[in-house]
């Protein structure tokens, strides 16, 4: 991925809205910076329960979902979004640093649209992945 | 009793007729002789008596045969089902002239009783004297199987262990009752199959067998010991004893969870570190002198490398505890290889090494677990870069080898490896002692590569010449060669443990 590749030309299309449910403040800050630079409109949420509420509003194109968030876990958010909002239009990308058992991971991957290990990607590389999501 | 009454009536009638005929014939003869001849009455009496005796003798013989027909048929039926029967055929009821209905009914009842008795003999072997007090009350789960792997006996501990009643286990296939998963391809099923064809008696044991008992029942972990005897006259060919270690092995699993948590704690600051370095690089682009730019790149590359190392720790822990499962899917190898190499170029660049990839055209798709095979590529590239020792080029080459497998090689032009240490290269924690001071590393990378490649069904190798450099290579199977296995499986992909197959006993291929 080349630098700048992820930046959406101004006015080319409406800014895509990203909900970032992430309780690590520094990581959230970095993601917000990279997403904004690339022309995304970002909403940050550190709390799982509020994150779920926001996600259910279906006002986003992409949801970045950390698995270890307080009050309602990321797995629970994912499960409830899929059952309570089966026609959710947002793509759900799991972002985690916690290694799952293979079977758990396979189960999560089945329900989500993407699964990334945060440490494996710089914020810009993550944005590059989001750019590739229709 | 209707049949009996009918038979009695028929016998009575026939006997009456016979006796009447004999009496009338004798009397008739006496009367004729008295009227037509002048024989003395004494002689006439003797002649009539002789006729009566002759007729009685003839009728007795035929009547006896006729009357005993039903008894003979019943006798035949009893002998036929007797365990000591030596070829006695079943009675032919249709040919009976007397008591056909009654005998038919009795013979049916005899066969039914025999069948019930046989069932009880099989269904309650626990009560049989063949299984005594000791096996029944052995405080370890014990299963006895016949040649077709059907459970002939299960003791109380066995029934309790899997949460079922003893009666419910008898007569079932052992794999229906014990849903076992083994750490590697050495499974009970495989061992039994081999033992049955090659030996008369054998014994074997396994560690860390997993057992899924019921849907809502927790997984159990145990060691398994088995004894096989081909010529057991009672058809009890296999004995299985289970040694439960659920608690101990679960603690081991928790240790892996501890590693997973530690890895999480390491990855979180690494994510931030990499993010902030990237932010600096972006913000300061064009404002830094070349040396500072170089320093920034080195920071980024080393943070990335640390991430890879953390992954190595985690993966080796999972492999050692048989917790790594590979999901082999059909993939385009050039796509995976090139995208992984792309991510590694920075790490090579900061060490003054260029990565050059050559991929042969028209390669078949391969069966790989994307994440795991990326670890192999990363480790082999890191290894080649690390040992380049000033040489500027690492060549990566992909081609079909003579065995029809996709082979990928990584060639550096560095210091090379002495022949003496080559056999140890893929051993865990092994490092060339000469380099230990100059070059970092844990000796986990090549061990990890070997394990993952072999779990894919490929093999890994190294060729090296001191002062000239080394080539590491590994092979992957074309997807088509594994497609047949896919068809046999329950899942859409092939699941393997890091040490080989995990779920490979026959019940998974139903």
Interface residues (C-beta under 8 A of the other chain):
Chain A: X1 X3 X24 X26 X27 X30 X31 X33 X34 X37 X68 X97 X98 X99 X101 X102 X103 X106 X117 X118 X119 X120 X122 X123 X124
Chain B: X260 X261 X263 X264 X267 X268 X270 X271 X272 X274 X275 X276 X277 X278 X279 X282 X285 X300 X307 X310 X314 X323 X324 X325 X327 X342
